[in-house]
Amino acid sequence: VSYNYKEKYLVQCNIRRDASSLFGPEYRSGIFPSFSLGWNIGREEFFTENVSFINSMKLRFSWGQNGNKQVLSPYQYTSVMLTSGIYYTDGNGNLISAAVPSNPGNPSLHWETSQQSDLGLEMGLLDNKLSVGIDLFDKRTKDQLAQNALVPRYLGFNSIPYVNSGEVQNKGIEMDLSYRKLEGEFKYTVSLNASYLKNQVLSYGSEGTFIDGIRIGTNNPVTRYEEGFPVYYFRGYKALGIFSSQDEIDGYVGANGKAIQPKAIPGDVKYEDSDGDGKITGTDGTNYLGKSMPDWTFGLNLYFQYKGFDLSAFAQGVTGNQLFFAVMRTDRLLYNKPAYYYNDAWKDASSTALIPRASAGVGRYGYSMENFNWSNINVFNGDYLRLKNVTLGYTIPKQVSSKIGISKVRIYVAASNLLTLTKYPGTDPEIGQVVASDPSTNGVDRGLYPASRVFTTGINVTF
C-alpha cells in the first residue's frame, strides 16, 4: 500500500508472509512487515520562499523485517535417526542392524528475523550540482538460528540441535557527497562515500556461551563468537616482547617469586600473565586482540572529460580493522614465510626485534616452543587505500572518423590495482572471508596470492 500527497508526503507499507518446510508444522510461517515515510521539505512553500541555495531536501524514515532460514538443513525440528554402522547383539550373539537418534530435534524452531531502521536526509544544492546524502541505520538480527543448545554429552547424541538464540547489532552512518559539472568543454564528476559501522553480539544463548572459530596452525583458536564483542573477534595472548637474556627470563617472576616462563630461552616470546597465577596457561590467552570488520569504509570516484579526452579513477579503502597474519604456525614451520619473519627475527641479546627467534625446533627439556601461541604478534593494522581502477581514453573527432564510415572511435588504456598504500606486511590487506562458508575466517591471512595488477589497452569502434 502506498500513498503520495502532492509529492510532499510519501507513505508505503508492506506485509509479507513466508513459509518453509525447514520448520515444524506449528512454526512453519512467519509474517514480516515494513513501512517507509518520506517528507519532501523542498516542496514546502516556507522552504522555497526562504531558502535559495538548496534546491531539494527530503527527509525519510524506514523500518522493516525480513526472515532468514539459510543456515538450517532439513529436519532440524525433529529427531533424525542414524542407521549406518549401528548394531546390537541378540541373545545368541548375532549382530542386528539398528538405529539411534543422531540429534535431538527442536520443534520450537522458528524464523530468524532481521530488523532494520533507517533515518535519511537527501539534499541537492547549487542548482543540484552538489548532492548530499546521510543515513543513520540500526540493523538487528534477532532470534538467531545457531547450534548452541546446551545438551549434556552423556545423552549420547552426535550433534547439537539448533535453537533460536542470540542477537547481533550493526549500527552506523552512511554518507555520500557528489559534485557534477556537465556543461562546457571541461566536464567532471567527483563522488565520495564513507560509512561507519559498529558491530556487536548483544546476546548468544546462556551466559558464557561462545563459539570458537578457525584454528590455523596455532595452538588454539584464533577467533571467537561471544556476547559483548564484535562478530568473530581476534583473541589470544598478549606478547610483552622477546626475552633477550637468561637474566630477563629469571627476573620475570610472579607473586610467588618463581619464574613465570621457566622453560623459555633467549629469543622466545614473553607473554603477559593475565590471570596472575604465576604461569602461562590457556586462561591467559583470552585477551581481546582486534576485529576484522573495519570502522570506516570509504570510496572515491573521479571522472574528467575535456574535448576528446576522458579520465576516470576509482579508489577505495578501510580503516579501524585488524588482520591476523598466520605466519608462526605449527603446521608450516619452515616454508611459506615472508622475508621479514627471518630478517626481523631475534638474533642476539642486542636485538630489539618483535619477532621471536627463527626456529623449527623445541625449547629446553624437550619443551615445545610457546612462540606459536596466538598473540598480538600475529595481529596487524588492516588499514589500506587502494587505487582500484584508472582509465584514460581519447575519442577521435567525429568529423574525422565519419570520413571512413565510422560513427565513433575511442582508444583507451586502463590499469587495475595500480597502487596500494598500507602498513600491513602481508601480500594483500584486502583479505575478506577466506572460506565462503565460514565467517570465522574473515580477516585471517593464510598466505594468499595478492591481487593482480592488470594493464589493458583497447579500441572501441562504432559503425
C-alpha positions in Angstrom: 0.0 0.0 0.0 1.4 3.4 -1.0 0.2 7.0 -0.7 1.6 10.1 -2.3 0.2 13.6 -1.5 1.4 16.3 -3.9 4.9 14.8 -3.9 5.3 16.2 -0.4 4.3 13.3 1.9 5.0 9.7 0.9 3.9 6.6 2.7 4.4 2.9 1.8 3.6 -0.2 3.8 4.3 -3.9 3.1 3.4 -7.2 4.7 4.8 -10.5 3.5 4.3 -14.0 4.8 6.9 -16.7 4.2 6.6 -20.4 4.9 9.2 -23.2 4.9 9.2 -26.9 5.5 12.5 -26.5 7.4 10.4 -25.5 10.4 7.9 -27.7 12.3 4.2 -27.6 11.5 3.4 -25.0 14.2 6.1 -22.6 13.3 6.3 -23.0 9.6 5.3 -19.5 8.6 6.4 -16.0 9.6 4.9 -12.6 9.0 7.3 -9.7 8.2 6.0 -6.1 8.0 7.8 -3.0 6.8 7.0 0.7 6.1 8.6 3.9 4.9 7.8 7.6 5.3 9.1 10.5 3.2 8.8 14.2 3.5 9.9 16.4 0.6 10.7 19.5 2.6 12.0 21.2 -0.6 8.4 21.4 -1.9 7.0 23.2 1.1 6.2 26.9 0.5 8.0 28.1 3.6 11.2 26.4 2.3 11.1 27.6 -1.3 10.4 31.2 -0.3 13.2 31.4 2.2 16.0 29.1 1.0 17.5 29.6 -2.4 20.8 27.7 -2.4 19.2 24.4 -1.5 17.2 23.1 -4.5 15.8 19.9 -2.9 15.6 18.4 0.5 14.0 15.1 1.5 13.7 13.5 5.0 12.8 9.8 5.1 12.4 7.0 7.7 12.0 3.3 7.1 11.6 0.3 9.3 11.2 -3.3 8.3 11.7 -7.0 9.0 12.9 -10.0 6.9 13.0 -13.7 7.7 16.1 -15.9 7.4 16.4 -19.7 7.3 19.6 -20.2 5.3 21.7 -21.9 8.0 19.2 -24.7 8.5 19.5 -28.1 6.9 16.3 -30.3 6.6 14.6 -31.9 9.6 16.2 -29.9 12.4 12.9 -29.6 14.1 12.7 -33.3 14.7 15.0 -36.2 15.7 16.8 -37.8 12.8 17.7 -41.5 13.1 21.2 -42.7 12.4 21.3 -46.2 10.8 24.8 -46.6 9.3 27.2 -48.7 11.4 24.7 -49.2 14.3 24.3 -52.7 15.6 23.3 -54.6 18.7 23.6 -58.3 19.6 20.7 -60.6 20.3 20.8 -63.4 22.9 22.7 -65.6 20.6 25.4 -63.1 19.9 24.2 -62.2 16.4 24.6 -58.7 15.1 21.3 -57.0 14.3 21.1 -53.7 12.4 19.7 -50.9 14.5 19.0 -47.2 14.6 19.6 -44.4 17.1 18.7 -40.7 17.2 21.7 -38.8 15.9 20.5 -35.4 17.3 17.6 -34.2 19.4 15.0 -32.3 17.4 13.8 -28.8 18.4 10.1 -28.5 17.4 10.1 -24.8 18.6 12.4 -23.6 15.8 11.1 -20.5 14.1 12.3 -17.9 11.6 15.3 -15.8 12.3 14.4 -12.1 11.9 16.5 -9.3 10.5 15.1 -5.9 11.6 16.4 -2.7 10.3 15.5 1.0 10.8 16.9 3.9 8.8 16.7 7.7 9.1 18.0 9.5 6.0 18.4 13.0 4.6 18.9 13.9 0.9 19.8 17.3 -0.4 20.5 19.0 -3.7 22.4 22.3 -3.7 23.8 24.8 -6.2 21.4 24.0 -9.0 21.6 20.4 -8.0 25.2 20.2 -9.0 26.1 19.2 -5.4 24.2 16.3 -3.8 24.5 15.1 -0.2 23.1 12.0 1.4 23.3 10.9 5.1 21.8 7.8 6.6 21.7 6.6 10.1 20.9 2.8 10.4 20.4 0.2 13.0 20.1 -3.4 11.9 19.5 -6.2 14.4 19.4 -9.9 13.8 17.0 -11.4 16.3 16.1 -15.0 17.3 19.4 -16.1 15.7 19.5 -19.6 14.4 22.6 -21.4 15.8 23.8 -24.7 17.1 24.5 -23.6 20.7 21.9 -25.6 22.7 23.2 -27.0 26.0 22.9 -30.7 25.6 24.8 -33.0 28.0 27.2 -35.3 26.3 26.1 -38.3 28.4 22.9 -38.4 26.4 24.9 -39.8 23.5 23.8 -37.5 20.7 26.2 -37.0 17.8 25.3 -33.3 17.3 23.8 -30.3 19.0 20.3 -29.1 17.9 19.6 -25.6 16.5 17.9 -23.1 18.7 16.6 -19.5 18.3 19.1 -17.8 20.5 21.1 -14.6 20.3 21.0 -11.1 18.8 23.5 -9.2 16.7 23.6 -5.4 16.1 25.0 -3.5 13.2 24.6 0.2 13.5 26.3 3.2 12.0 26.2 6.0 9.4 26.5 6.2 5.6 27.4 9.4 3.8 27.8 10.3 0.2 28.8 13.6 -1.4 28.9 14.3 -5.2 29.6 17.3 -7.4 28.8 17.3 -11.1 29.7 19.9 -13.8 28.2 18.7 -17.1 28.3 21.9 -19.2 31.1 23.4 -21.2 34.1 21.7 -22.7 35.5 20.7 -19.4 33.1 18.3 -17.6 33.8 16.4 -14.4 32.2 14.4 -11.6 33.6 13.9 -8.1 31.9 11.5 -5.8 32.9 10.5 -2.3 31.2 8.0 0.0 32.0 6.7 3.5 30.3 4.5 6.1 30.9 3.9 9.8 29.9 0.5 11.3 29.8 -0.7 14.8 29.2 -4.5 15.1 28.4 -6.3 18.3 27.0 -9.6 19.5 24.3 -8.5 22.0 23.4 -11.9 23.3 24.2 -15.5 22.5 22.2 -18.1 24.5 23.1 -18.9 28.0 25.7 -16.8 29.9 29.2 -17.8 29.0 28.2 -19.5 25.7 30.5 -18.9 22.8 31.8 -20.5 19.6 35.5 -20.9 18.9 36.4 -20.1 15.3 39.2 -21.0 12.9 42.3 -22.9 14.0 45.1 -22.1 11.6 48.3 -23.9 12.7 48.3 -22.2 16.1 48.0 -23.8 19.5 44.5 -22.6 19.9 41.5 -21.0 18.0 42.2 -17.5 16.5 38.7 -16.1 16.5 35.7 -16.4 18.8 32.0 -15.5 18.6 30.9 -14.2 22.0 28.5 -11.9 23.7 29.7 -8.3 24.2 32.2 -8.4 21.4 32.3 -7.9 17.6 31.4 -11.0 15.5 34.3 -13.4 15.5 36.9 -11.1 17.1 40.6 -12.0 17.4 41.6 -13.2 20.9 44.7 -14.6 22.4 47.8 -14.0 24.4 49.3 -10.5 25.0 53.0 -10.6 24.0 55.2 -8.2 26.0 58.2 -8.6 23.8 61.1 -11.0 23.3 63.3 -12.4 26.1 66.8 -11.0 25.3 68.7 -12.9 28.0 68.6 -15.6 30.7 68.6 -12.9 33.3 65.4 -11.5 31.9 63.8 -14.9 31.9 64.8 -15.5 35.6 63.7 -12.0 36.5 60.2 -12.4 35.1 58.5 -13.8 38.2 55.0 -14.0 39.7 53.7 -13.1 43.1 55.2 -16.3 44.5 58.7 -15.3 43.3 59.0 -18.1 40.8 59.8 -17.6 37.1 56.6 -17.3 35.0 58.2 -18.9 31.9 61.0 -21.1 33.3 61.4 -23.2 30.2 61.9 -20.3 27.8 65.2 -19.5 26.3 66.5 -16.2 24.9 64.6 -15.3 21.7 61.3 -16.7 22.9 58.1 -14.7 23.3 57.4 -13.1 26.7 53.7 -13.4 27.5 51.7 -11.5 30.0 50.4 -13.4 32.9 46.9 -12.1 32.5 45.2 -14.1 35.3 48.1 -13.5 37.8 48.6 -17.2 38.7 52.3 -17.1 38.2 52.4 -19.2 35.0 51.3 -19.1 31.3 48.3 -21.2 30.7 45.3 -21.3 28.4 43.4 -18.8 30.6 46.0 -16.1 29.8 45.0 -16.4 26.1 41.7 -14.6 26.5 42.7 -11.0 25.6 40.8 -9.0 23.0 43.3 -8.5 20.1 41.2 -6.8 17.5 38.4 -7.3 14.9 38.3 -7.9 11.2 35.4 -5.6 10.5 36.6 -2.0 9.7 35.2 1.0 11.5 35.2 3.1 8.3 34.9 2.0 4.7 35.3 4.7 2.0 35.5 5.2 -1.7 36.3 8.0 -4.3 35.1 8.2 -7.9 36.6 10.7 -10.3 35.6 11.4 -13.9 37.0 14.2 -16.1 36.3 15.0 -19.8 38.0 17.6 -21.9 37.3 17.8 -25.6 38.1 14.2 -26.8 39.9 13.1 -23.7 38.4 11.3 -20.7 39.9 10.1 -17.4 38.2 8.1 -14.7 39.6 6.7 -11.5 38.2 4.7 -8.5 39.9 4.3 -5.1 38.7 2.5 -2.0 39.9 1.9 1.5 39.2 0.9 5.0 40.4 1.9 8.5 39.9 0.7 12.0 40.3 -3.1 11.5 42.9 -5.7 12.2 44.2 -8.7 10.3 45.6 -11.9 11.6 48.7 -12.9 9.7 49.1 -16.7 10.2 52.9 -16.7 9.8 54.0 -18.5 13.0 52.3 -21.9 12.5 52.9 -25.4 13.9 51.9 -27.0 10.6 54.2 -24.8 8.4 57.4 -24.4 10.4 59.9 -23.8 7.6 58.0 -22.6 4.5 55.5 -20.0 3.3 57.1 -17.2 5.3 57.5 -13.6 4.5 61.1 -12.2 4.3 60.6 -10.1 7.5 60.0 -13.2 9.5 63.7 -14.0 9.1 65.2 -10.6 8.6 63.5 -9.0 11.6 63.7 -12.1 13.9 65.6 -12.0 17.2 69.2 -12.9 16.7 71.2 -12.0 19.9 71.0 -10.1 23.1 71.4 -6.7 21.4 68.4 -7.3 19.2 65.3 -5.2 19.6 63.2 -7.4 17.3 59.5 -8.1 18.0 59.6 -11.4 16.1 60.9 -14.4 18.0 63.9 -16.4 17.0 63.5 -18.3 13.8 63.5 -21.9 14.8 61.5 -25.1 14.0 62.9 -27.0 17.0 61.8 -27.1 20.6 62.9 -25.3 23.7 64.9 -26.7 26.6 63.9 -30.0 28.3 62.1 -31.0 25.1 59.6 -28.3 25.8 57.6 -27.3 22.7 58.0 -23.6 22.0 55.2 -21.3 23.1 56.1 -19.0 20.2 53.3 -20.5 18.2 50.6 -19.4 20.6 48.1 -17.0 19.1 49.0 -13.5 20.2 49.2 -9.8 19.2 52.4 -10.6 17.4 50.3 -12.1 14.6 47.8 -9.2 14.6 48.4 -6.1 12.4 46.7 -2.9 11.4 44.5 -3.6 8.4 44.1 0.0 7.1 44.6 0.5 3.4 43.9 2.8 0.5 43.9 1.2 -3.0 43.7 2.7 -6.4 41.4 0.1 -8.0 40.9 1.4 -11.5 42.3 4.1 -13.7 41.2 4.6 -17.4 42.5 7.2 -19.9 40.7 7.4 -23.2 40.6 9.6 -26.3 37.7 9.8 -28.8 38.7 10.7 -32.3 36.7 13.7 -33.6 33.5 12.7 -35.4 34.3 14.7 -38.5 37.5 12.6 -38.9 36.0 9.2 -38.2 33.0 9.8 -40.4 35.2 10.2 -43.4 36.0 6.4 -43.3 32.4 5.4 -42.5 32.8 5.0 -38.7 30.5 6.7 -36.2 32.8 6.7 -33.2 36.4 5.6 -32.4 37.7 5.6 -28.8 41.2 4.5 -27.9 41.9 3.8 -24.2 44.5 2.4 -21.7 43.5 1.1 -18.3 45.1 -0.2 -15.1 43.6 -2.2 -12.2 45.1 -2.4 -8.7 47.7 0.1 -9.7 48.7 1.3 -6.2 48.1 0.2 -2.6 49.0 2.2 0.5 49.2 0.1 3.6 51.5 -0.8 6.5 50.3 -4.4 6.5 53.3 -6.7 5.9 51.3 -9.4 4.1 50.9 -9.7 0.4 47.4 -8.1 0.3 45.4 -6.2 3.0 42.1 -6.8 1.2 41.5 -10.3 2.6 37.8 -10.6 3.5 36.3 -14.0 4.3 38.8 -16.7 3.2 36.3 -19.6 3.3 33.0 -18.6 1.9 31.0 -20.9 4.2 32.9 -20.0 7.4 32.6 -16.4 8.7 35.2 -17.1 11.4 37.9 -16.9 8.7 37.2 -13.2 8.0 40.4 -11.2 8.2 42.7 -14.3 8.6 45.6 -14.3 6.2 46.9 -17.8 5.4 49.4 -16.5 2.9 47.2 -15.7 0.0 48.2 -14.6 -3.5 48.0 -10.8 -3.9 45.5 -9.0 -6.2 46.9 -8.9 -9.7 47.9 -5.6 -11.3 46.4 -5.6 -14.8 47.2 -3.2 -17.7 44.8 -3.1 -20.6 44.7 -1.2 -23.9 42.0 -1.3 -26.4 39.9 0.4 -29.1 36.1 0.8 -29.3 34.6 1.2 -32.8 31.0 2.1 -33.5 29.8 1.9 -37.1 
